[in-house]
Amino acid sequence: MAKRCDICGKGPMFGHTVSHAHNVSRRVFYPNVHRMRIVQDGSVVRKKVCTKCLKAGKVEKA
């Protein structure tokens, strides 16, 4: 499953894990994406939606 929101397009972001000794290694921040039934153009479809879009009211749950 691609970790990308179908509404806003938010996907994985990259950064660093930094230890107390300042050892730096690469890491990935994934968005909180859920597969949901939503109403789109009057019909019910399954889409991958991030929780920020749900909270902002950008989608209507079926």
Secondary structure as UniProt FT lines:
FT   TURN            6..8
FT   STRAND          13..18
FT   TURN            20..21
FT   STRAND          24..29
FT   STRAND          33..40
FT   TURN            41..42
FT   STRAND          43..50
FT   HELIX           51..56
FT   STRAND          60..61
//
